[in-house]
Amino acid sequence: MKIRHQLRAFIIGMIVIPIICSASVPLFLFILSPERVLMKGYKEIRKLENLEMENEDWEVLRRELLNVPPGVQTAIIAEHSTVLLSTIPNLKTGSTLEDSELLTFLRHTSRDYFYQVVTPKLKASVNFLIIHRTPKDMKKPPKAHLFIVPISMCLIIFELFCVITIILISNNISHSISLLEKATDRIASGDFDFDLSAEISHSHITNNEITSLAQNLNKMRLSLKEETERRTRFVMGISHDLRTPVALIKGYTEALADGVVSEPEEVKKSLEVIGVKTEQLETMIDALINFMKLDSTQWRQQLLPHDIVPIIKEFARTSEMTGTVYKRKITAKVSLPDSIKIPVDKMLFSRALENIFSNALRYTKDGDSISITAEQITTVENKKRVVITISDTGVGIEKEDLNHIFDLFYRGTNSRREQGMGIGLSVVKNIIDTHGWAIHVDSDRGVGTIFRIEIPL
């Protein structure tokens, strides 16, 4: 229950409980009063047709009955010796007593009871004898005692309600704040590897505004964790890819320095290669700096729409040339309108495609096939997507490895005999996620693997 609802219920209880208790005091007094029994008999007596009395006389009789204190037994006897009303066990209502019998009864019981005989003054000719008796060992309670008991009960109930409600609300708030404080401390110290939602459910804290805040904090923790992992994967991917141009630059400079390349034409080509790789290196470093300055949302907002078809066709063309060298059967089919523009970082997009293709080359053998397709589809929700598929007929991926192939440094069963650090596919996943796209992989052992990139339009 929300804290505001708990406080609202507490305030309502503070108002309603005293009202209920106040209303119960008259009821309590009525239960203890003689009116509950005597007034019922009084009404029955008044219904008797043979008692001709005026309303004023009936009122006198009624007041006499109302003044009977608690614990006092009463009997009303008519002048014809009939017991009209009695709370005395030995005098039954409706019975008839002679005067001598009544006197004998009073004399025999006077040792245990105090008797008071009253004859109310009435205008009518009918006379009544009202007998009151109380036990001799009975102590007459003060009238204030009648009010102390119900008022004390009301105060006890009200105090218990207030104390229990305050304890429950304060415990709920304090436990929620304590949980929130521990979570913020862990996040502030850089610890993102805990499930705050599970801790909330295990703590049996009722849902309130603070637990809602903790849930939002948990979402922030997941976002921070994902962002941190994304940056780590990106930095590792860039570092991995920087090795290629650095190695080429190093190799050509050593060749020039050692005189291995001495012909003017070869020297010129070597310097051109060094220049191209230097520009590539500079571009990658700039991309790394820009990427680290922005989070994924801001980074996507910085992207400009580009024609995606030329990028895919260039990738397909170079892949066909590479396939010839590696003796693979490469087929490419790009069935996309030339007018499609998508916000994309062209260099990163090309890297993602090249890493998937390189993975396909690595896990296929001479004569195997690699297929590249790009098409536009319409989903069930009537949304258009560009789907790029890179499939091969290689060794495939084990089922237990499918859920981990995009993890940083993870190397599957079939890749452990190959050189590599388990970074390439992690870079692909990071690039796809950063663009806000989706990537899926299907594979059968010994049949091949299919990578599918889905780009929403």
C-alpha positions in Angstrom: 0.0 0.0 0.0 1.2 3.5 -0.8 2.4 5.6 2.1 -0.2 8.3 1.3 -2.9 5.6 1.4 -1.6 4.3 4.7 -1.6 7.8 6.2 -5.0 8.4 4.8 -6.3 5.2 6.5 -4.6 6.2 9.7 -6.3 9.6 9.7 -9.7 8.0 8.9 -9.2 5.6 11.7 -8.4 8.4 14.1 -11.7 10.0 13.2 -13.9 6.9 13.0 -12.7 4.9 16.0 -13.5 7.7 18.6 -17.0 8.1 16.9 -17.6 4.4 17.2 -16.4 4.3 20.7 -18.5 7.3 21.7 -21.6 5.6 20.2 -20.8 2.4 22.1 -20.8 4.1 25.5 -24.6 4.6 25.6 -25.0 1.0 24.3 -22.8 -0.2 27.1 -24.7 1.7 29.7 -28.0 0.5 28.3 -26.8 -3.1 28.6 -26.0 -2.5 32.3 -29.1 -0.5 33.0 -32.4 -2.0 34.2 -34.1 -0.5 31.2 -33.1 -3.4 29.1 -35.2 -5.9 31.1 -37.6 -3.8 33.2 -38.7 -1.4 30.4 -39.6 -4.4 28.3 -41.8 -5.7 31.1 -43.2 -2.2 31.6 -44.4 -2.1 28.0 -46.1 -5.4 28.4 -47.8 -4.3 31.6 -49.1 -1.2 29.9 -50.8 -3.4 27.3 -53.0 -4.9 29.9 -56.6 -3.8 29.3 -57.7 -4.2 32.9 -55.3 -1.5 34.2 -57.1 1.8 33.7 -54.4 4.5 34.2 -53.7 7.9 32.8 -50.6 8.7 30.9 -49.3 10.7 33.8 -49.5 7.7 36.1 -47.7 5.5 33.6 -44.9 8.1 33.4 -44.5 8.0 37.2 -44.2 4.2 37.0 -41.7 4.4 34.1 -39.4 6.9 36.0 -39.5 4.6 39.0 -38.2 1.7 36.9 -35.6 3.8 35.2 -34.2 4.8 38.6 -33.4 1.2 39.5 -29.6 0.9 39.9 -27.6 -1.9 38.3 -27.7 -5.2 40.3 -31.0 -4.4 42.1 -33.7 -6.9 41.7 -37.3 -5.6 41.3 -40.8 -6.9 41.4 -44.1 -5.0 40.7 -47.2 -6.5 42.4 -50.7 -5.2 41.6 -53.2 -4.7 44.4 -54.9 -7.9 43.5 -51.6 -9.7 44.5 -50.6 -10.5 40.9 -46.9 -10.3 40.1 -46.9 -8.1 36.9 -43.1 -7.9 36.5 -40.3 -9.5 38.4 -36.5 -9.9 38.2 -36.5 -11.7 41.6 -36.0 -15.4 40.8 -38.5 -16.5 43.6 -41.3 -14.2 42.4 -42.3 -15.4 39.0 -44.0 -12.9 36.6 -47.7 -13.7 36.3 -47.9 -15.6 39.6 -50.4 -14.7 42.4 -49.4 -14.2 46.0 -51.4 -13.7 49.1 -50.3 -11.0 51.5 -49.3 -13.6 54.1 -47.2 -15.5 51.5 -45.4 -12.3 50.5 -44.7 -11.4 54.1 -43.4 -14.9 54.8 -41.1 -14.7 51.7 -39.7 -11.3 52.7 -39.1 -12.4 56.3 -37.3 -15.6 55.3 -35.0 -13.9 52.8 -34.3 -10.7 54.8 -31.3 -12.3 56.3 -29.5 -12.2 52.9 -31.1 -9.2 51.2 -32.0 -5.6 51.9 -35.6 -4.9 50.9 -37.2 -1.6 49.9 -40.9 -1.4 49.3 -42.2 1.6 47.4 -45.8 2.5 46.6 -45.9 5.2 43.9 -48.4 8.0 44.2 -50.8 7.7 41.4 -54.0 9.5 40.5 -55.8 6.4 39.5 -57.5 4.0 41.8 -55.0 1.2 40.9 -52.2 0.8 43.4 -48.8 -0.9 42.8 -46.4 -2.3 45.2 -42.8 -2.1 44.0 -40.3 -4.2 45.8 -36.5 -3.7 45.4 -33.9 -5.9 46.9 -30.1 -6.1 47.0 -27.7 -8.6 48.5 -26.3 -7.6 51.9 -22.8 -8.3 50.8 -23.0 -6.2 47.6 -21.1 -3.0 47.5 -22.8 -0.3 45.6 -20.5 0.9 42.8 -20.2 4.6 42.3 -22.0 6.0 39.2 -18.7 7.2 37.8 -17.7 3.5 37.5 -20.3 3.0 34.8 -18.5 5.6 32.6 -14.9 4.7 33.5 -15.1 1.1 32.0 -16.4 2.0 28.6 -14.3 5.1 28.3 -11.2 3.2 29.3 -12.0 0.5 26.7 -12.4 3.2 24.0 -9.1 4.8 25.0 -7.3 1.5 25.0 -8.7 0.5 21.6 -7.8 4.0 20.2 -4.2 3.9 21.6 -3.6 0.3 20.3 -4.8 1.4 16.8 -2.6 4.4 16.8 0.5 2.6 18.1 0.2 -0.4 15.8 -0.5 1.7 12.8 2.4 4.1 13.5 4.7 1.1 14.0 3.7 -0.5 10.8 4.0 2.7 8.7 7.3 3.7 10.3 8.8 0.2 9.8 7.7 0.1 6.2 9.2 3.5 5.6 12.4 2.9 7.5 13.0 -0.5 5.8 12.3 1.0 2.3 14.7 3.9 3.0 17.4 1.6 4.4 17.1 -0.6 1.3 17.3 2.4 -1.0 20.3 3.8 0.9 22.2 0.5 0.6 21.4 0.4 -3.1 22.6 3.9 -3.8 25.8 3.3 -1.8 26.5 0.2 -4.0 25.8 2.1 -7.2 27.9 5.0 -6.1 30.8 2.7 -5.4 30.4 1.3 -9.0 28.8 -2.0 -8.0 26.1 -2.8 -10.5 25.9 -6.5 -10.1 23.0 -6.9 -7.8 19.2 -7.3 -8.4 17.4 -4.6 -6.4 14.0 -5.9 -7.5 14.8 -9.4 -6.0 15.9 -7.7 -2.7 12.7 -5.8 -2.5 10.6 -8.9 -3.0 12.6 -10.9 -0.4 12.4 -8.1 2.2 8.5 -8.4 2.2 8.2 -4.6 2.1 4.8 -3.4 0.8 4.8 -1.5 -2.3 5.0 2.3 -1.7 6.4 5.4 -3.2 9.9 4.6 -1.9 9.9 1.1 -3.4 8.7 2.6 -6.6 11.7 4.9 -6.4 13.8 1.9 -5.7 12.4 0.2 -8.8 13.3 3.2 -10.9 16.8 3.2 -9.3 17.1 -0.4 -10.4 16.3 0.5 -13.9 18.9 3.2 -13.7 21.4 0.6 -12.4 20.7 -1.6 -15.3 21.1 1.3 -17.7 24.4 2.2 -16.1 25.6 -1.3 -16.2 24.6 -1.7 -19.8 26.3 1.6 -20.7 29.4 0.7 -18.8 29.6 -2.7 -20.5 28.8 -1.1 -23.9 31.7 1.4 -23.5 34.0 -1.4 -22.4 33.1 -3.5 -25.4 33.5 -0.6 -27.7 36.9 0.4 -26.3 38.1 -3.3 -26.5 36.7 -3.5 -30.0 38.5 -0.3 -31.1 41.7 -1.5 -29.4 41.4 -4.8 -31.2 40.8 -3.1 -34.6 43.6 -0.6 -34.0 46.1 -3.4 -34.1 45.6 -4.0 -37.9 46.6 -0.6 -39.2 49.3 -0.3 -36.5 50.8 -3.6 -37.6 50.8 -2.6 -41.3 52.3 0.8 -40.5 54.9 -0.9 -38.4 55.7 -3.5 -41.0 56.1 -1.0 -43.9 58.2 1.4 -41.8 60.5 -1.4 -40.8 60.7 -2.6 -44.4 61.7 1.0 -45.4 64.1 1.4 -42.6 65.8 -2.0 -43.2 66.1 -1.3 -47.0 63.9 -4.3 -47.8 61.9 -1.8 -50.0 64.3 0.3 -51.9 62.8 0.7 -55.4 61.3 4.2 -55.8 58.0 2.8 -57.1 57.8 0.3 -54.1 58.8 3.1 -51.7 56.0 5.3 -53.1 53.4 2.5 -52.7 54.6 1.7 -49.2 54.3 5.4 -48.2 50.8 5.4 -49.8 49.8 2.4 -47.7 51.2 4.0 -44.6 49.3 7.2 -45.4 46.0 5.3 -45.9 46.4 3.3 -42.7 47.4 6.4 -40.8 44.2 8.2 -41.9 42.2 5.0 -41.0 43.9 5.0 -37.6 43.1 8.7 -37.1 39.5 8.1 -38.0 39.1 5.3 -35.6 40.7 7.3 -32.8 38.3 10.2 -33.5 35.4 7.8 -33.5 36.5 6.4 -30.2 36.8 9.9 -28.7 33.4 11.0 -30.0 31.8 7.8 -28.8 33.2 8.1 -25.3 31.9 11.6 -25.0 28.3 10.7 -25.6 25.9 8.0 -24.3 24.1 5.8 -26.8 21.0 8.0 -27.0 23.0 11.2 -27.6 25.2 9.4 -30.0 22.2 8.2 -32.1 20.9 11.7 -32.2 24.2 12.9 -33.7 23.9 10.5 -36.6 22.9 11.8 -40.0 20.8 9.8 -42.6 23.0 8.1 -45.2 22.2 6.0 -48.3 22.6 2.5 -47.0 22.4 0.7 -50.3 25.9 1.9 -51.5 27.4 0.7 -48.2 25.9 -2.7 -48.5 26.8 -3.1 -52.2 30.4 -2.1 -51.6 30.6 -4.6 -48.8 29.1 -7.3 -51.1 31.6 -6.4 -53.8 34.7 -6.6 -51.6 33.3 -9.8 -50.0 33.1 -11.5 -53.4 36.7 -10.5 -54.2 37.8 -11.8 -50.8 35.9 -15.0 -51.3 37.8 -15.7 -54.6 41.1 -15.4 -52.7 39.8 -17.8 -49.9 38.2 -20.2 -52.3 34.7 -19.6 -51.0 31.5 -19.4 -53.1 30.1 -15.9 -52.4 26.6 -14.9 -53.6 25.2 -11.5 -52.9 21.7 -10.1 -53.6 20.8 -6.6 -52.6 17.0 -6.0 -53.2 16.6 -2.6 -51.7 15.3 0.7 -53.1 18.2 3.1 -53.7 16.2 5.8 -51.9 16.5 4.3 -48.5 18.3 6.5 -46.0 19.1 5.5 -42.5 20.8 7.4 -39.6 24.1 5.4 -39.5 27.8 5.7 -38.8 29.1 4.3 -42.0 32.5 3.2 -40.7 31.0 1.3 -37.7 28.3 -0.3 -39.9 30.9 -1.5 -42.4 33.0 -2.9 -39.5 30.0 -4.8 -38.2 29.4 -6.4 -41.6 33.1 -7.1 -42.1 33.4 -8.8 -38.7 30.5 -11.1 -39.4 31.9 -11.9 -42.8 35.3 -12.6 -41.4 33.7 -14.9 -38.9 32.1 -16.8 -41.7 35.4 -17.1 -43.6 37.1 -18.4 -40.5 34.5 -21.2 -39.9 34.1 -22.4 -43.4 36.4 -24.4 -45.6 37.4 -24.4 -49.3 34.3 -24.8 -51.5 31.8 -23.8 -48.8 29.2 -21.1 -49.6 28.6 -17.7 -48.0 25.4 -15.8 -48.9 24.8 -12.1 -48.4 21.2 -10.7 -48.9 19.6 -7.4 -48.2 15.8 -6.8 -48.5 13.0 -4.8 -47.2 10.2 -6.5 -45.3 6.9 -5.6 -43.7 6.2 -7.0 -40.2 2.9 -8.3 -38.8 2.5 -4.9 -37.1 2.8 -3.3 -40.6 6.2 -1.8 -39.8 8.9 -1.8 -42.5 12.4 -3.1 -41.8 15.6 -3.6 -43.7 16.9 -7.2 -43.1 20.6 -8.0 -43.9 21.4 -11.7 -43.8 24.9 -13.2 -43.9 24.7 -17.0 -43.9 27.3 -19.8 -44.4 27.5 -23.5 -44.8 30.3 -23.9 -42.3 30.7 -25.9 -39.1 27.9 -24.1 -37.3 27.7 -23.2 -33.6 27.0 -25.5 -30.7 23.6 -24.9 -29.0 25.2 -24.2 -25.6 27.4 -21.4 -27.3 24.6 -19.6 -29.1 23.6 -17.5 -26.0 27.1 -16.4 -25.4 28.7 -15.7 -28.8 28.2 -11.9 -28.4 29.8 -11.9 -24.9 33.2 -10.1 -24.7 36.2 -12.6 -24.7 33.8 -15.6 -25.1 35.1 -18.2 -27.4 32.9 -21.1 -28.4 33.7 -24.8 -28.6 34.5 -24.6 -32.3 36.6 -21.4 -32.0 39.1 -22.5 -29.4 41.4 -24.0 -32.0 41.3 -20.8 -34.0 43.4 -17.7 -33.2 41.5 -14.7 -31.8 40.4 -13.1 -28.6 36.6 -13.4 -28.7 36.1 -9.7 -29.4 34.8 -9.5 -33.0 31.2 -10.5 -32.5 31.0 -8.5 -29.3 32.0 -5.5 -31.3 29.2 -6.3 -33.8 26.6 -6.6 -31.1 27.7 -3.3 -29.5 27.5 -1.5 -32.9 24.1 -2.9 -33.6 22.8 -2.1 -30.1 24.2 1.4 -30.2 22.4 2.1 -33.4 19.2 0.9 -31.9 18.9 -2.1 -34.2 18.6 -5.8 -33.6 20.7 -8.8 -34.5 19.8 -12.5 -34.4 21.7 -15.7 -35.0 20.5 -19.2 -36.0 22.9 -22.1 -36.3 22.9 -25.9 -36.7 26.0 -28.0 -36.0 27.5 -29.1 -39.3 24.9 -27.2 -41.4 25.9 -23.6 -41.0 25.1 -20.3 -39.4 22.8 -17.3 -40.3 23.3 -13.8 -38.9 20.4 -11.5 -39.4 20.5 -7.7 -38.8 17.1 -5.9 -38.6 17.0 -2.2 -39.1 13.7 -0.4 -38.5 12.7 2.2 -41.0 
